[in-house]
């Protein structure tokens, strides 16, 4: 579903991604871990074309989305992304936040979009909160609205950029449960997270990044319990 080949990203003279290679199969959940500043979030933003790349290719479902002829808006519709901050429109209620994209971008009739949005809000455990505004919702509830909003575009892939890191500890579980359900439903996902329990339980593969490259990757039990590189072993010894 996703193939990243020799991806390089610069911010000015800073070389952030230094030849990243990564493959993600359809229905797989790949969790990316590593120290701060290793390029994890930048990689996700490149996959969603929120950042331009200087070298390399990104293929999604057989299409080279890094090509200059690519329709960036189509990519963003097909590659859903959930950020650390919820980025909901404060003047819109939950239902309006979820229906905005399908109505404006996909030209869905309003009634059809609202019906789909109601179903998605139910799926993320927010039935009865359709008319609530972001200021009336907890952080965990806002993040679940953000997940429903991304799903409303019917993406082929979902990217999660430390989706629980801005939440109070007791609210983390409710968002992780929604992500687990998505994984069970067969959604192809790339997840940047510090939640190692989630990685162990849900991921098919774990990729360890450091200093702009994927140092090693493999099944969770292999990466966590028997890392092949000294750098990965050192990292996991401190956090597990």
FIROLUM-308630 format. One line per field, with one value per residue: residue number from 0; z, x, y of N, C-alpha, C, O in turn. Coordinates in nm, 2 decimals. Atoms other than C-alpha are relative to their C-alpha. Last residue first. Layout:
! FIROLUM-308630
nugu NUM  ... $
npz Z  ... $
npx X  ... $
npy Y  ... $
capz Z  ... $
capx X  ... $
capy Y  ... $
cpz Z  ... $
cpx X  ... $
cpy Y  ... $
opz Z  ... $
opx X  ... $
opy Y  ... $
END
This chain:
! FIROLUM-308630
nugu 239  238  237  236  235  234  233  232  231  230  229  228  227  226  225  224  223  222  221  220  219  218  217  216  215  214  213  212  211  210  209  208  207  206  205  204  203  202  201  200  199  198  197  196  195  194  193  192  191  190  189  188  187  186  185  184  183  182  181  180  179  178  177  176  175  174  173  172  171  170  169  168  167  166  165  164  163  162  161  160  159  158  157  156  155  154  153  152  151  150  149  148  147  146  145  144  143  142  141  140  139  138  137  136  135  134  133  132  131  130  129  128  127  126  125  124  123  122  121  120  119  118  117  116  115  114  113  112  111  110  109  108  107  106  105  104  103  102  101  100  99  98  97  96  95  94  93  92  91  90  89  88  87  86  85  84  83  82  81  80  79  78  77  76  75  74  73  72  71  70  69  68  67  66  65  64  63  62  61  60  59  58  57  56  55  54  53  52  51  50  49  48  47  46  45  44  43  42  41  40  39  38  37  36  35  34  33  32  31  30  29  28  27  26  25  24  23  22  21  20  19  18  17  16  15  14  13  12  11  10  9  8  7  6  5  4  3  2  1  0 $
npz -0.02  0.00  -0.08  -0.14  -0.06  -0.01  -0.10  -0.13  -0.04  -0.03  -0.13  -0.01  0.07  0.10  0.06  -0.08  -0.14  -0.02  0.05  -0.10  -0.13  -0.09  -0.01  -0.01  0.02  -0.04  -0.07  0.08  0.14  0.08  -0.07  0.08  -0.09  0.06  -0.07  0.01  0.07  0.12  0.13  0.01  -0.02  0.10  0.12  -0.02  0.04  -0.07  -0.11  -0.14  -0.07  -0.12  -0.05  -0.09  0.01  0.05  0.12  0.12  0.01  0.04  0.15  0.08  0.00  0.09  0.14  0.03  0.04  0.13  0.09  0.03  0.11  0.13  -0.01  0.00  -0.14  -0.08  -0.06  -0.08  -0.14  -0.02  -0.15  -0.04  -0.13  -0.07  -0.11  -0.10  0.02  0.04  0.05  0.14  0.08  0.05  0.10  0.11  0.08  0.07  0.10  0.11  0.07  0.09  0.12  0.08  0.07  0.10  -0.06  0.01  -0.09  -0.14  -0.05  0.06  -0.10  -0.01  0.13  -0.01  -0.09  0.02  -0.03  -0.13  -0.09  0.00  -0.08  -0.14  -0.04  -0.01  -0.12  -0.12  -0.01  -0.04  -0.14  -0.08  0.01  -0.08  -0.15  -0.05  -0.05  0.05  0.07  0.09  0.08  0.07  0.10  0.11  0.09  0.13  0.07  0.02  0.11  0.13  0.04  -0.09  0.06  0.02  -0.12  0.02  0.03  0.12  0.06  -0.03  -0.15  -0.06  -0.13  -0.10  -0.12  -0.11  -0.01  -0.02  -0.14  -0.09  0.01  -0.07  -0.15  -0.06  -0.09  0.06  0.00  0.13  -0.01  -0.05  -0.05  0.06  0.14  0.08  -0.08  0.08  -0.08  0.05  -0.04  0.08  0.10  -0.02  0.13  0.02  -0.07  0.09  0.02  0.06  0.14  0.08  0.02  0.10  0.14  0.04  0.00  0.13  0.09  0.10  0.06  -0.09  0.00  -0.13  0.01  -0.10  -0.03  -0.09  -0.10  -0.12  -0.03  0.08  -0.08  0.07  -0.08  0.08  -0.07  0.08  0.07  0.04  -0.10  0.07  -0.09  0.00  0.02  -0.04  -0.06  -0.03  -0.06  -0.02  -0.01  0.06  0.00  0.02  -0.01  0.00 $
npx 0.08  0.14  0.04  -0.03  0.11  0.13  -0.02  -0.01  0.14  0.08  -0.03  -0.10  -0.12  -0.04  -0.13  -0.07  -0.01  -0.06  -0.14  -0.07  -0.02  0.12  0.04  0.14  0.04  -0.12  0.06  0.00  0.05  -0.08  -0.09  -0.07  -0.08  -0.12  -0.05  -0.14  -0.06  -0.08  0.07  0.13  -0.01  -0.08  0.08  0.10  -0.06  0.08  -0.09  0.05  -0.12  0.02  -0.13  -0.04  -0.15  -0.06  -0.09  0.09  0.08  -0.09  -0.04  0.12  0.00  -0.10  0.05  0.10  -0.07  -0.05  0.12  0.06  -0.08  0.08  0.12  -0.02  -0.03  0.12  0.05  -0.11  0.04  0.14  0.01  -0.12  0.02  -0.13  0.01  -0.10  -0.06  -0.14  -0.01  -0.05  0.11  0.06  -0.09  -0.01  0.12  -0.01  -0.10  0.07  0.09  -0.09  -0.04  0.12  0.02  -0.11  -0.13  -0.05  0.09  -0.02  -0.13  -0.11  -0.10  0.02  -0.01  -0.09  0.05  0.14  0.05  0.05  -0.11  -0.11  0.04  -0.01  -0.14  -0.05  0.06  -0.06  -0.13  0.03  0.04  -0.12  -0.08  0.07  -0.01  0.12  0.11  0.13  0.06  -0.10  -0.08  0.09  0.08  -0.08  -0.05  0.06  -0.01  -0.15  -0.04  0.05  -0.06  0.02  0.08  0.13  0.07  0.05  0.14  0.02  0.12  0.10  -0.01  -0.12  0.04  -0.10  0.05  -0.09  -0.02  0.13  0.04  -0.09  0.05  0.13  -0.02  0.10  0.10  0.13  0.04  -0.02  -0.11  0.06  -0.11  -0.01  -0.04  0.10  0.12  0.11  0.10  0.14  0.06  -0.06  -0.10  -0.13  -0.05  -0.14  0.00  -0.03  0.13  0.09  -0.04  0.04  0.15  0.03  -0.03  0.11  0.12  0.07  -0.06  -0.09  0.04  -0.01  -0.14  -0.05  -0.13  -0.02  -0.14  -0.03  -0.11  0.06  0.14  0.10  0.12  0.11  0.10  0.06  0.09  0.01  -0.12  0.02  0.08  0.03  0.02  -0.12  -0.12  0.06  -0.08  0.07  -0.09  0.06  -0.11  -0.13  -0.08  -0.14  -0.09  0.08 $
npy 0.12  -0.03  -0.12  0.03  0.08  -0.07  -0.11  0.06  0.04  -0.12  -0.05  -0.11  0.05  -0.10  0.04  0.10  -0.04  -0.13  0.01  0.08  -0.07  0.02  0.14  0.02  0.14  0.08  0.11  0.12  -0.02  -0.09  -0.08  -0.11  -0.08  -0.06  -0.12  -0.03  0.11  -0.02  -0.03  0.06  0.14  0.06  0.01  0.10  0.12  0.11  0.04  0.00  -0.05  -0.07  -0.03  -0.11  -0.01  -0.13  0.02  -0.02  0.13  0.10  -0.03  0.04  0.14  0.04  -0.03  0.11  0.13  -0.02  0.00  0.14  0.07  0.00  0.08  0.15  0.04  0.03  -0.13  -0.06  0.00  -0.05  -0.01  -0.06  -0.06  -0.03  -0.09  0.01  0.13  0.02  0.13  -0.02  -0.05  0.12  0.06  -0.09  0.01  0.13  -0.02  -0.07  0.10  0.08  -0.08  -0.01  0.13  0.02  0.02  0.14  0.08  -0.05  0.04  -0.07  -0.06  -0.14  -0.06  -0.12  -0.09  -0.02  -0.14  -0.01  -0.05  0.09  0.12  -0.05  -0.01  0.14  0.05  -0.06  0.07  0.14  0.00  -0.02  0.12  0.11  -0.02  -0.07  0.09  -0.04  0.12  0.07  -0.10  -0.09  0.07  0.05  -0.11  -0.01  0.12  0.03  -0.09  0.05  0.12  0.11  0.11  -0.05  -0.02  -0.14  -0.01  -0.08  0.05  -0.10  -0.01  -0.07  -0.05  -0.03  -0.07  0.03  0.15  0.06  -0.02  0.08  0.14  0.01  0.00  -0.09  0.05  0.00  -0.14  -0.06  -0.10  -0.13  -0.08  -0.13  0.00  0.08  0.04  0.06  0.05  0.02  0.12  0.12  -0.05  0.08  0.04  -0.05  -0.13  -0.11  -0.08  0.10  0.02  -0.12  0.00  0.11  -0.06  -0.09  0.08  -0.02  0.10  -0.06  -0.13  -0.12  -0.05  -0.05  -0.06  -0.10  -0.02  -0.11  0.00  0.05  -0.03  0.08  0.04  0.06  0.06  0.10  0.09  0.13  0.03  0.14  0.06  0.12  0.12  0.09  -0.08  -0.13  -0.11  -0.12  -0.10  -0.13  -0.10  0.03  -0.12  0.03  -0.11  -0.12 $
capz 2.82  2.77  2.86  2.74  2.42  2.32  2.40  2.21  1.91  1.90  1.95  1.65  1.60  1.85  2.02  2.26  2.13  1.76  1.74  1.96  1.75  1.41  1.21  1.14  1.18  1.16  0.96  0.88  0.98  1.29  1.45  1.34  1.48  1.26  1.42  1.23  1.27  1.54  1.77  2.11  2.12  1.96  2.19  2.49  2.35  2.36  2.25  1.92  1.54  1.38  1.02  0.95  0.68  0.81  0.85  1.09  1.37  1.31  1.32  1.65  1.80  1.70  1.87  2.18  2.17  2.19  2.49  2.66  2.64  2.84  3.19  3.10  3.01  2.63  2.42  2.35  2.24  1.86  1.84  1.46  1.34  0.97  0.82  0.47  0.20  0.32  0.33  0.37  0.68  0.84  0.89  1.06  1.27  1.39  1.47  1.66  1.86  1.93  2.06  2.29  2.43  2.49  2.67  2.48  2.55  2.40  2.08  2.03  2.11  1.86  1.76  2.12  2.16  2.00  2.06  2.09  1.79  1.59  1.69  1.56  1.24  1.20  1.27  1.01  0.74  0.80  0.80  0.47  0.31  0.43  0.31  -0.04  -0.09  -0.30  -0.21  -0.12  0.03  0.16  0.25  0.42  0.62  0.75  1.05  1.18  1.13  1.33  1.62  1.64  1.44  1.58  1.73  1.40  1.52  1.50  1.75  1.84  1.83  1.47  1.29  0.92  0.65  0.33  0.05  0.09  0.14  -0.18  -0.38  -0.25  -0.36  -0.72  -0.84  -1.15  -0.95  -0.86  -0.49  -0.50  -0.72  -0.75  -0.70  -0.38  -0.23  -0.37  -0.22  -0.41  -0.34  -0.33  -0.22  -0.05  -0.01  0.33  0.39  0.11  0.34  0.31  0.37  0.68  0.81  0.75  0.92  1.23  1.26  1.17  1.45  1.64  1.95  2.00  1.81  1.73  1.41  1.44  1.13  1.13  0.82  0.63  0.30  0.33  0.45  0.30  0.42  0.29  0.43  0.26  0.50  0.64  0.83  0.65  0.80  0.54  0.47  0.60  0.40  0.33  0.16  0.08  -0.06  -0.16  0.04  -0.05  0.09  0.00 $
capx 1.08  1.20  1.57  1.66  1.46  1.69  2.02  1.91  1.80  2.14  2.33  2.16  1.99  1.71  1.60  1.32  1.17  1.24  1.18  0.86  0.73  0.78  1.06  1.24  1.59  1.78  1.51  1.70  1.68  1.90  1.72  1.42  1.30  1.03  0.78  0.57  0.24  0.14  -0.15  -0.04  0.33  0.29  0.00  0.21  0.50  0.29  0.56  0.38  0.42  0.15  0.13  -0.20  -0.37  -0.73  -0.83  -1.13  -0.91  -0.67  -0.95  -1.07  -0.72  -0.72  -1.05  -0.91  -0.60  -0.82  -1.01  -0.69  -0.51  -0.78  -0.65  -0.30  -0.41  -0.39  -0.13  0.08  -0.22  -0.22  0.16  0.13  -0.13  -0.14  -0.44  -0.44  -0.69  -0.90  -1.28  -1.29  -1.51  -1.22  -1.02  -1.32  -1.39  -1.03  -1.05  -1.38  -1.19  -0.92  -1.18  -1.33  -0.99  -0.92  -1.26  -1.55  -1.75  -1.48  -1.48  -1.86  -2.12  -2.40  -2.29  -2.21  -2.50  -2.31  -1.94  -1.79  -1.56  -1.80  -2.10  -1.91  -1.85  -2.22  -2.33  -2.08  -2.21  -2.57  -2.44  -2.26  -2.56  -2.78  -2.53  -2.49  -2.13  -1.91  -1.60  -1.40  -1.66  -1.93  -1.69  -1.45  -1.70  -1.90  -1.68  -1.63  -2.01  -2.10  -1.87  -1.99  -1.83  -1.69  -1.39  -1.28  -1.09  -0.71  -0.68  -0.32  -0.10  -0.21  -0.44  -0.39  -0.60  -0.43  -0.69  -0.82  -0.47  -0.35  -0.65  -0.56  -0.20  -0.29  0.03  0.20  0.52  0.55  0.57  0.23  0.37  0.06  0.05  -0.16  0.06  0.41  0.65  0.97  1.32  1.48  1.39  1.06  0.77  0.60  0.22  0.23  0.06  0.36  0.59  0.40  0.44  0.82  0.85  0.68  0.93  1.24  1.48  1.42  1.28  1.40  1.26  0.94  0.74  0.44  0.33  -0.02  -0.08  -0.42  -0.23  0.14  0.37  0.72  0.99  1.32  1.44  1.74  1.85  1.54  1.62  1.92  1.93  2.07  1.73  1.48  1.59  1.40  1.54  1.34  1.53  1.22  0.89  0.64  0.28  0.00 $
capy -0.03  0.33  0.33  -0.02  0.05  0.33  0.15  -0.16  0.05  0.22  -0.11  -0.26  -0.60  -0.54  -0.87  -0.80  -0.48  -0.52  -0.90  -0.88  -0.59  -0.75  -0.59  -0.26  -0.12  0.21  0.39  0.71  1.08  1.08  0.78  0.58  0.24  0.08  -0.15  -0.40  -0.57  -0.32  -0.37  -0.51  -0.43  -0.09  -0.01  -0.10  0.11  0.42  0.68  0.71  0.77  0.55  0.44  0.28  0.06  0.02  -0.35  -0.32  -0.46  -0.17  0.08  -0.08  -0.04  0.32  0.38  0.20  0.42  0.73  0.61  0.49  0.83  1.01  0.91  1.03  1.39  1.43  1.62  1.30  1.09  1.15  1.12  1.17  0.93  0.85  0.67  0.51  0.45  0.74  0.76  1.14  1.09  0.89  1.21  1.38  1.08  1.08  1.46  1.39  1.13  1.38  1.63  1.36  1.28  1.65  1.69  1.84  2.16  2.39  2.17  2.24  1.98  1.92  1.57  1.47  1.22  0.94  1.00  0.65  0.66  0.45  0.66  0.97  0.78  0.68  1.04  1.16  0.92  1.05  1.41  1.36  1.21  1.49  1.75  1.61  1.50  1.73  1.54  1.85  2.09  1.84  1.55  1.79  1.99  1.69  1.60  1.95  2.02  1.71  1.80  2.16  2.44  2.77  2.60  2.45  2.13  2.13  1.84  1.90  1.59  1.54  1.29  1.24  1.08  0.99  0.96  1.32  1.45  1.28  1.43  1.77  1.73  1.65  1.49  1.63  1.71  1.34  1.26  1.08  0.80  0.58  0.21  0.21  0.49  0.55  0.80  0.87  1.01  1.35  1.71  1.64  1.89  1.89  1.87  1.60  1.35  1.11  1.41  1.51  1.15  1.16  1.50  1.35  1.07  1.27  1.17  1.49  1.33  0.97  0.67  0.49  0.43  0.19  0.01  -0.12  -0.34  -0.36  -0.32  -0.36  -0.09  -0.05  0.19  0.34  0.67  0.83  1.10  1.27  1.59  1.74  2.09  2.33  2.49  2.24  1.94  1.61  1.30  0.98  0.69  0.50  0.50  0.23  0.24  0.00 $
cpz 0.14  0.03  0.01  0.09  0.15  0.08  0.02  0.11  0.14  0.04  0.03  0.14  0.02  -0.05  -0.10  -0.05  0.08  0.15  0.03  -0.04  0.10  0.14  0.08  0.01  0.01  -0.01  0.03  0.08  -0.08  -0.15  -0.10  0.10  -0.09  0.10  -0.07  0.08  -0.02  -0.07  -0.12  -0.14  -0.03  0.01  -0.11  -0.12  0.03  -0.04  0.08  0.10  0.15  0.06  0.13  0.02  0.08  0.00  -0.06  -0.13  -0.13  -0.02  -0.05  -0.15  -0.09  -0.01  -0.10  -0.13  -0.03  -0.06  -0.14  -0.10  -0.04  -0.11  -0.13  0.00  0.00  0.15  0.10  0.07  0.09  0.15  0.05  0.15  0.05  0.13  0.06  0.11  0.11  -0.02  -0.05  -0.07  -0.15  -0.10  -0.07  -0.11  -0.12  -0.09  -0.08  -0.12  -0.11  -0.07  -0.09  -0.13  -0.09  -0.07  -0.11  0.07  0.01  0.10  0.15  0.06  -0.08  0.09  0.00  -0.14  0.01  0.11  -0.04  0.04  0.14  0.09  0.01  0.10  0.14  0.05  0.02  0.13  0.13  0.02  0.05  0.15  0.08  0.00  0.08  0.15  0.03  0.04  -0.06  -0.08  -0.10  -0.10  -0.09  -0.11  -0.12  -0.10  -0.15  -0.09  -0.03  -0.11  -0.14  -0.06  0.11  -0.06  -0.01  0.13  -0.02  -0.04  -0.13  -0.08  0.04  0.15  0.07  0.13  0.10  0.12  0.11  0.02  0.03  0.14  0.10  0.00  0.08  0.15  0.05  0.10  -0.06  -0.01  -0.14  0.01  0.04  0.06  -0.06  -0.15  -0.10  0.10  -0.08  0.11  -0.05  0.05  -0.08  -0.11  0.03  -0.14  -0.01  0.07  -0.09  -0.03  -0.07  -0.14  -0.08  -0.03  -0.10  -0.14  -0.06  -0.02  -0.13  -0.10  -0.10  -0.07  0.08  -0.02  0.14  -0.01  0.10  0.02  0.09  0.12  0.12  0.03  -0.08  0.10  -0.08  0.10  -0.10  0.07  -0.08  -0.10  -0.03  0.10  -0.08  0.09  -0.01  0.00  0.05  0.07  0.02  0.08  0.02  0.02  -0.04  0.00  -0.03  0.00 $
cpx 0.01  -0.09  -0.15  -0.04  0.04  -0.10  -0.13  0.01  0.00  -0.14  -0.08  0.02  0.11  0.14  0.05  0.13  0.08  0.02  0.07  0.15  0.08  0.03  -0.12  -0.03  -0.15  -0.03  0.12  -0.08  0.00  -0.04  0.08  0.10  0.08  0.07  0.13  0.04  0.15  0.04  0.08  -0.05  -0.13  0.01  0.08  -0.09  -0.10  0.05  -0.07  0.11  -0.05  0.13  -0.02  0.15  0.04  0.15  0.05  0.08  -0.09  -0.07  0.09  0.02  -0.11  0.02  0.10  -0.06  -0.10  0.07  0.04  -0.12  -0.07  0.07  -0.09  -0.13  0.01  0.05  -0.11  -0.05  0.09  -0.04  -0.13  -0.01  0.14  -0.03  0.13  -0.02  0.10  0.05  0.15  0.02  0.04  -0.12  -0.07  0.10  0.01  -0.12  0.02  0.10  -0.08  -0.08  0.08  0.03  -0.11  -0.02  0.11  0.14  0.04  -0.08  0.02  0.13  0.11  0.09  -0.01  0.00  0.08  -0.05  -0.15  -0.06  -0.05  0.11  0.12  -0.05  0.01  0.15  0.05  -0.06  0.07  0.13  -0.03  -0.03  0.12  0.08  -0.07  0.00  -0.12  -0.12  -0.13  -0.06  0.09  0.08  -0.09  -0.08  0.08  0.06  -0.05  0.02  0.15  0.05  -0.05  0.07  -0.02  -0.10  -0.14  -0.08  -0.04  -0.15  -0.04  -0.12  -0.11  0.00  0.12  -0.06  0.11  -0.04  0.10  0.01  -0.14  -0.05  0.08  -0.06  -0.12  0.01  -0.10  -0.11  -0.14  -0.05  0.03  0.11  -0.05  0.12  0.02  0.04  -0.10  -0.11  -0.11  -0.09  -0.15  -0.08  0.05  0.10  0.13  0.05  0.14  -0.02  0.02  -0.13  -0.10  0.04  -0.05  -0.15  -0.04  0.02  -0.12  -0.13  -0.07  0.06  0.10  -0.05  0.01  0.14  0.04  0.15  0.02  0.15  -0.01  0.11  -0.05  -0.14  -0.10  -0.11  -0.11  -0.10  -0.06  -0.09  0.00  0.11  -0.03  -0.08  -0.05  -0.01  0.12  0.12  -0.09  0.10  -0.09  0.10  -0.04  0.09  0.15  0.07  0.15  0.09 $
cpy -0.05  -0.12  0.02  0.11  -0.04  -0.08  0.08  0.10  -0.06  -0.03  0.12  0.05  0.11  -0.04  0.10  -0.04  -0.09  0.03  0.14  -0.01  -0.08  0.05  -0.01  -0.15  -0.01  -0.15  -0.10  -0.11  -0.13  -0.01  0.08  0.07  0.10  0.10  0.04  0.13  0.01  -0.14  -0.01  0.00  -0.08  -0.15  -0.06  -0.02  -0.12  -0.13  -0.11  -0.03  0.01  0.04  0.09  0.01  0.12  -0.01  0.13  -0.01  0.00  -0.13  -0.11  0.02  -0.06  -0.15  -0.04  0.02  -0.11  -0.12  0.03  0.01  -0.13  -0.07  0.00  -0.08  -0.16  -0.03  -0.03  0.13  0.09  0.00  0.05  0.03  0.05  0.07  0.02  0.10  -0.03  -0.14  -0.03  -0.14  0.01  0.04  -0.12  -0.05  0.09  -0.02  -0.13  0.02  0.06  -0.10  -0.09  0.08  0.00  -0.14  -0.02  -0.01  -0.15  -0.08  0.04  -0.05  0.07  0.08  0.15  0.08  0.13  0.09  0.02  0.14  0.03  0.03  -0.10  -0.11  0.04  0.00  -0.14  -0.05  0.05  -0.08  -0.14  -0.01  0.01  -0.13  -0.11  0.01  0.09  -0.09  0.03  -0.11  -0.07  0.09  0.10  -0.07  -0.05  0.10  0.00  -0.12  -0.02  0.09  -0.05  -0.13  -0.11  -0.10  0.06  0.03  0.15  0.00  0.08  -0.03  0.10  -0.01  0.05  0.06  0.02  0.08  -0.04  -0.15  -0.06  0.02  -0.09  -0.14  -0.02  -0.02  0.10  -0.05  0.02  0.15  0.06  0.11  0.14  0.08  0.13  0.01  -0.07  -0.05  -0.06  -0.06  -0.01  -0.12  -0.12  0.04  -0.08  -0.05  0.06  0.14  0.12  0.07  -0.10  -0.01  0.12  -0.01  -0.11  0.06  0.08  -0.07  0.00  -0.10  0.05  0.12  0.13  0.05  0.06  0.05  0.11  0.00  0.12  -0.01  -0.06  0.04  -0.07  -0.03  -0.06  -0.07  -0.10  -0.10  -0.13  -0.03  -0.15  -0.09  -0.12  -0.12  -0.09  0.10  0.11  0.10  0.13  0.10  0.14  0.11  -0.04  0.13  -0.05  0.13 $
opz 0.18  0.07  0.11  0.21  0.23  0.17  0.13  0.21  0.22  0.13  0.14  0.22  0.00  0.02  -0.22  0.03  0.17  0.19  0.09  0.05  0.16  0.18  0.12  -0.04  0.07  -0.06  -0.06  0.20  -0.20  -0.24  -0.20  0.21  -0.17  0.16  -0.10  0.09  -0.01  0.00  -0.23  -0.19  -0.09  -0.09  -0.19  -0.16  -0.04  -0.13  0.19  0.06  0.17  0.09  0.12  0.02  0.06  0.09  -0.18  -0.24  -0.19  -0.12  -0.16  -0.23  -0.16  -0.12  -0.20  -0.20  -0.12  -0.17  -0.24  -0.18  -0.16  -0.22  -0.14  -0.06  -0.08  0.17  0.16  0.17  0.21  0.18  0.12  0.19  0.07  0.14  0.09  0.08  0.15  0.04  -0.17  -0.18  -0.24  -0.19  -0.19  -0.23  -0.23  -0.20  -0.20  -0.23  -0.21  -0.18  -0.22  -0.24  -0.20  -0.19  -0.23  0.07  0.08  0.22  0.23  0.18  -0.18  0.10  -0.08  -0.16  0.07  0.23  -0.07  0.16  0.22  0.15  0.12  0.21  0.22  0.14  0.14  0.23  0.20  0.12  0.16  0.23  0.15  0.10  0.18  0.22  0.09  -0.04  -0.13  -0.20  -0.22  -0.22  -0.21  -0.23  -0.23  -0.22  -0.24  -0.17  -0.15  -0.22  -0.23  -0.17  0.18  -0.09  0.08  0.15  0.04  -0.16  -0.22  -0.20  0.14  0.21  0.09  0.12  0.12  0.13  0.15  0.10  0.14  0.21  0.16  0.09  0.18  0.21  0.08  0.06  -0.04  0.07  -0.15  0.04  -0.04  0.18  -0.18  -0.23  -0.19  0.20  -0.16  0.20  -0.12  0.16  -0.19  -0.21  0.12  -0.18  0.02  0.01  -0.11  -0.13  -0.19  -0.23  -0.17  -0.14  -0.21  -0.22  -0.15  -0.13  -0.23  -0.17  -0.08  -0.19  0.12  -0.12  0.19  -0.02  0.08  0.09  0.05  0.23  0.15  0.14  -0.18  0.21  -0.18  0.21  -0.21  0.09  -0.06  -0.20  0.06  0.18  -0.14  0.08  -0.10  0.09  -0.01  0.16  -0.07  0.18  -0.06  -0.04  0.02  -0.09  0.03  -0.07 $
opx -0.05  -0.21  -0.19  -0.06  -0.05  -0.17  -0.17  -0.06  -0.09  -0.19  -0.12  -0.07  0.23  0.23  0.07  0.22  0.16  0.13  0.18  0.24  0.17  0.15  -0.18  0.06  -0.22  0.05  0.18  -0.09  -0.03  0.05  0.13  0.07  0.16  0.00  0.21  -0.05  0.22  0.06  0.04  -0.11  -0.12  0.00  0.03  -0.12  -0.09  -0.01  -0.02  0.21  -0.14  0.22  -0.08  0.22  -0.01  0.21  0.10  0.02  -0.12  -0.05  0.07  -0.01  -0.10  0.04  0.07  -0.09  -0.08  0.05  -0.03  -0.13  -0.08  0.01  -0.18  -0.14  -0.06  0.16  -0.17  0.00  0.07  -0.14  -0.15  -0.05  0.23  -0.12  0.20  -0.07  0.12  -0.01  0.17  0.07  -0.04  -0.15  -0.05  0.07  -0.03  -0.10  0.04  0.06  -0.11  -0.05  0.07  -0.01  -0.11  0.00  0.07  0.22  -0.02  -0.05  0.07  0.13  0.16  0.09  0.05  0.09  0.04  -0.02  -0.19  -0.05  0.01  0.18  0.14  0.00  0.09  0.18  0.07  0.02  0.13  0.15  0.00  0.05  0.16  0.09  -0.01  0.05  -0.10  -0.21  -0.19  -0.04  0.09  0.05  -0.11  -0.06  0.05  0.04  0.00  0.11  0.19  0.08  0.03  0.12  0.08  -0.22  -0.22  -0.18  0.02  -0.18  -0.10  -0.11  -0.19  -0.10  0.22  -0.14  0.20  0.00  0.10  -0.06  -0.16  -0.07  0.02  -0.12  -0.13  -0.04  -0.05  -0.23  -0.21  -0.15  0.11  0.07  -0.07  0.13  0.05  -0.05  -0.15  -0.08  -0.17  -0.04  -0.19  -0.12  0.10  0.06  0.21  0.02  0.16  -0.04  -0.08  -0.20  -0.14  -0.02  -0.13  -0.20  -0.09  -0.08  -0.19  -0.19  -0.03  0.15  0.22  -0.08  -0.10  0.21  -0.03  0.24  -0.03  0.20  -0.05  0.07  -0.02  -0.17  -0.15  -0.08  -0.15  -0.07  -0.11  -0.04  0.09  0.14  -0.01  -0.03  -0.16  0.07  0.12  0.20  -0.19  0.17  -0.16  0.15  -0.01  0.07  0.21  0.05  0.19  0.06 $
opy -0.14  -0.11  0.07  0.09  -0.05  -0.03  0.11  0.09  -0.03  0.03  0.15  0.05  0.08  -0.09  0.06  -0.07  -0.05  0.08  0.14  -0.02  -0.03  0.06  0.08  -0.23  0.07  -0.23  -0.16  -0.09  -0.12  -0.01  0.03  0.09  0.07  0.18  -0.04  0.21  -0.08  -0.24  -0.05  -0.10  -0.19  -0.23  -0.15  -0.13  -0.22  -0.19  -0.16  -0.10  0.09  -0.05  0.19  -0.09  0.23  -0.05  0.13  -0.01  -0.10  -0.20  -0.16  -0.06  -0.15  -0.20  -0.10  -0.07  -0.19  -0.16  -0.02  -0.07  -0.15  -0.09  -0.08  -0.19  -0.22  -0.07  0.06  0.17  0.10  0.07  0.15  0.14  -0.03  0.15  -0.08  0.21  -0.15  -0.23  -0.07  -0.15  0.01  -0.04  -0.14  -0.04  0.05  -0.06  -0.13  0.00  0.00  -0.14  -0.08  0.04  -0.06  -0.14  -0.03  0.08  -0.23  -0.07  -0.03  -0.10  0.02  0.20  0.22  0.16  0.23  0.08  0.14  0.17  0.09  -0.05  -0.15  -0.13  -0.01  -0.08  -0.18  -0.08  -0.03  -0.15  -0.18  -0.06  -0.09  -0.19  -0.15  -0.08  0.19  -0.11  -0.06  -0.12  -0.03  0.11  0.07  -0.04  -0.01  0.09  -0.06  -0.13  -0.01  0.04  -0.08  -0.12  -0.14  -0.06  0.04  -0.03  0.24  0.01  0.02  -0.08  0.06  -0.05  -0.02  0.15  -0.07  0.19  -0.16  -0.21  -0.09  -0.08  -0.18  -0.18  -0.09  -0.12  0.22  -0.04  0.12  0.18  0.15  0.22  0.22  0.08  0.14  0.03  -0.01  -0.11  0.01  -0.13  0.08  -0.13  -0.10  0.09  -0.05  -0.16  0.18  0.24  0.20  0.03  -0.08  0.05  0.10  -0.02  -0.08  0.07  0.04  -0.08  -0.07  -0.07  0.04  0.12  0.18  0.03  0.14  -0.03  0.22  -0.08  0.23  -0.05  -0.18  0.10  -0.02  -0.09  0.01  -0.10  -0.06  -0.21  -0.21  0.04  -0.23  -0.16  -0.11  -0.21  -0.17  0.10  0.14  0.06  0.17  0.06  0.23  0.22  -0.13  0.22  -0.14  0.22 $
END
